[in-house]
């Protein structure tokens, strides 16, 4: 009851905030200066250059600035992910092919975020950990609000900003009046306010300063939060044994029959293919390669569903493991057949980016099947297989690093020159390759050499030297080689580019 017997006091309704403040850890005192320093370095190192040394150095600065927060959760897994991430990102200063560098940077960023998050005990943890830094960008304004308030309160930044704003308005008003009153004064104003060439990049530099400052804050926020590994649905389904026994047995028999045919073809060779299929060996190889790769991906899905969702007793578990193990083993033979087919095809037509990438994918799939077999054996022996998701991610990152070391564009150019020959070259395709292909293309006779290299030079910006932040090993070596053997002008390059294709 209120005073005097009136109605009870009802507090006024206060609506909840539109964007409620999330639960966040206490930001460290060094974070704002570190974010400002990382932003300044990115604003200096990234503009006005191609992807190269500058981007690699920025990634090193980000990791170094966030290191005090990362030390608290350092484990062998996080170290392995972090080292692999820096290996992939550092290849941006070594390789020039845009498609490869973009893939390496995306994979390196994902591995770096996974290392910062410390997660990865399960597949959901791996996925969430890979996107953890991006997900942390949302709470960053609240995370930065506390140290920014302290900074502005301690150093009285707001009064200074207000003073600068009033000064700018007064100078603008009186300056315009004086300029309109006197032509000589107006000429001096024009000279002082003329935009220099370097000022054109100021908006980009401001954007990069803010972007990488916020990015460092997001990395620190992820590192300070507890490790969060989402728990997936643990429910497994018990079904009749025949529901999975009959299909898996039938699929194994089908795979065994296919493998038997493949073994016969591998030993029978060219004559057997020509007699039964009416195809050349290269046509036979091209016809089925991609289908076999798709088959192996489907098998991974079958194994994941059967091992993750089926609830079986001890005797059935051994039977299911045996069927899945045989299926994985047969699929590895199918992958070997697919790789053999592609080798036959590349022996006839040379490598391309797609062929080389899918060849590397076959090796990667083979490694995955080997890991799945090891994990299955560990589970049968009563040991845990929680290491499998992290190991697959780490093997994938290492595979990408090895793939970049193989220098794909150089391999493509080399095999195209050696196998296709001068008369059947696809000059338009070769002209789109990265700077690392220049040593192989330099061996072409004129005028093909200059016509193809002219396109490579144009596509990769090799005519002019690069600033320090755009330094790249492949482009540097290509420029040195082209300085020794300059590209000549040929008016008939249009006819030269009309090469053969497959």
PyMOL commands that set and color helices and strands:
alter all, ss='L'
color gray80, all
select helices_A, chain A and resi 3-5+31-45+53-73+76-93+98-117+123-130+132-136+140-155+157-181+183-193+197-224+241-268+270-277+281-309+314-349+353-380+387-405+408-420+427-431+435-441+448-460+468-470+473-484+493-496
alter helices_A, ss='H'
color red, helices_A
deselect
rebuild
show_as cartoon
